[in-house]
Amino acid sequence: MDVATVALEPWSPWPLVFPVLVVIGGAVLTFFGQLRGRRWMRDIGTVVLVAGGLSTVLLLAFLSGTWDQAQRSAALVSLGYSEPTFGGGTGIVGGQPGDIEFNAVRDGEHVTGTLQWQGEDQWKVVEGNG
């Protein structure tokens, strides 16, 4: 059984700034369209407002998971693993992340193991049943 510790950089939600700006722009267009009695401006503002809101929700749902997956893969590759794939973890249990199972190839052999949260951004990589 092989054990190592890696640091995974947490996801930063800064990309959500762009769709939030779109939502604000749509709200402003809708407000001024209503205020000035311009239906076209109000309608475009409503479409932009809804599209920006949906974009924000979709980005929030998918970007963090994609970021985490890329961080985990890069960490395992830096330890000499190749072709890492991850199984379903136990998610957030008791306010902290659960173990994440992985499969990879190391020195030409198929290995399995887990990533175990150690606090902050530290994760222990445990080969075998952990």
Secondary structure, DSSP 8 states (H G I E B T S, - for coil): --EEEEE------GGGHHHHHHHHHHHHHHHHHHHHT-HHHHHHHHHHHHHHHHHHHHHHHHHHHHHHHHHHHHHHHHTT-EEEEE-----EETTEE--EEEEEEETTEEEEEEEEEEETTEEEEEETT-
